[in-house]
Every structure is written in C-alpha cells, then in structure tokens.
Amino acid sequence: MTRLDASDLANRLGREAEAVCRHYLGAGHRQGNYWQVGDARNAPGRSMFVRLKATAKGPAGKWTDAATGEHGDLLDVIRESCGLIDFADVVAEARTFLSLPRPEPAPATKKRPSTPAPSGSTEAARRLFAMSQPIGCTPVEAYLRHRGIAALHGTGNLRFHPRCYYRPDDHGPTETWPAMIAAVTNLRGTITGAHRTWITPDGSDKAPIDTQRKAMGDLLGHAVRFGIAGEVMAAGEGIESVLSARQAIPHMAMAAALSAAHLAAILFPETLRRLYIVRDNDPAGDSARDSLVDRANTAGIEAIVLSPVLEDFNEDLRRLGIDAFRANLRVQLAPQDVARFWLEAG
C-alpha cells in the first residue's frame, strides 16, 4: 500500500471516528468533541484524546496521549488496540471495519425511545441486530459450516440471536428459536433492514417451522454485504449462495439481495465497472438475471452471469465438493479477475 492509499484509508476512518472509537476503544467514552480513554491500547483512563470531528485544530481521527506525548491517527489505534505488527494486517483490519454495517446514531438531544418499534420497521430491524451477538462459536457458525461455508472473514453483518421471536401466523402463539440475523445495508453501510433465518439449537439445520426465513425493514435496492465494493463485485439472491461463492473467490466483494425481485433492483456503487451475477437456476433467477443485465449495461457496467451446475451455488458446493465447485466458477470469470482474485484464493 502506498502512502497515498494509507492516507485515504485513515481519512475514511476519520469520517467515522466515533464508530472506530466505540469499536476499538470501548474502555473510553465521549467527552464533547473528543473520545477520552487511557491509551491507544484501550486501557481505562483519561489521558488520551481522539478528535471526533474536524476543527481548526486538525482533522477528525487524530489523537494525542497527554501522559506519554504519543500521537497518531486511527490506523495507529487499530494497530495498538488489536496488537498487530505487520502493516498489511492493520490495513486488512481497517478495511474489514469499514465494511461493517452502521446503525444511524440517535440524535444527541433525544433519548432512545423505550417504546417498542413498529413491527417490521427499519428501527425494529436495527434494534434486533443490536441485540444480537457475533457468530463466532455460536449455532450460526455451526449452521454455515454444515452447509460447507468455512471462510467466514468479513461477515460482521451476520449475527446470532439465541431466542428470536417467530409467529407462524397472525393468530398463532409466538415461539422463540435461535436465528441468524443479517443486517441489510444501503451503499453507505447504514442498516435499513434485517433478515432472519431460524435454525436448530445445535446449528445442524434450519428450524423445523413453516417459514424459516423472514425479512423486515427497507429492502429495495439494498443488500447484505460482504466486503467493500470497488470496480468489481458479485451479487446474488440468498446469503448461503453468496457465501458459497466466496469460498472460491474470498477476496471479491459480494452482496446478497435476499430474493430474485430484490436482486433485480439492487443499487450499484458509483465505483462499479464489472458486476458478477450469482444466479439461481430457476425461472425467478432467470428473470432477475435478465433485468439486472439490462440495468447494468444501461449504467455502463459490464455484467457477467455466474451459473451453478445444480439449483444454486450452495447445493453445488455441498454436493459437488469444493474442487469441482471452484473449477466451475473459475472458467466463468473474466481472465483479468482470475489473475486479480483467484491467485490470492489459493
């Protein structure tokens, strides 16, 4: 990474300085326009100050430790708080953080309402995601691994809820089941909705209920995102299908639109130049493919369709095996993307 690239990454972190501090310096607290903490390694205390908004004194994200005289930017905070040595690891961690979904902060003059959010609303989706926990060592991780999905890097927008409400119909009793909660975000990374997949307590399969998946909030144009989209990205319907494609192409940004209709309407990042369409092998998938190809071409974006051998990419992964699965995907990529993404995949 060049000095210019590092500066750009630090500036992007600075634009979300408070979110960075809450994530990596959780032992501290906000004090006016500063985040106050013991040091860059997240020790309790009050000697280090991180500027949260740009002022005449300097840009957001710059910090000074009054006790030691140390100073730096938010890349230094990530390095110190995570105990990283290689700068490449710092960059990878920063990029992972920037790809995470962000709930819109509550206005400073208002207290968060204690009344329940309207059922199915964007606010209800944000609260559900906030109440959930990371998927590591949970039934969600077990569920994904049972489906052949082992590469779980950059999946901070997936969480686990141990007792997620499920109502079979408007008149039936409410049940609770473990669930995988996925944050649906817009192009800025703001949460607009959530998707629930109810699973068994041991994560071996989906829960034995009539409707195993439900979405809530504002979904149109948005998606569950994995990685930061640049000039190239892939988009598909289901979370498991998209995560399956990542097993073969782990460094390509991808997005799951959650249905064929929503895939057809997904919004394009301004930087996008080539879109891979991870299609399902059914009539709805064909229709979404055709609509998305037309929209992409109209926007000046090259569209390339990635097709499964069986019904979808997760079925391919589980039934054909990883080697055959990767071989089928490789021949469908543009040659320049084989060189760009495939060699890094191993």
Disulfide bonds with the S-S distance in Angstrom:
none
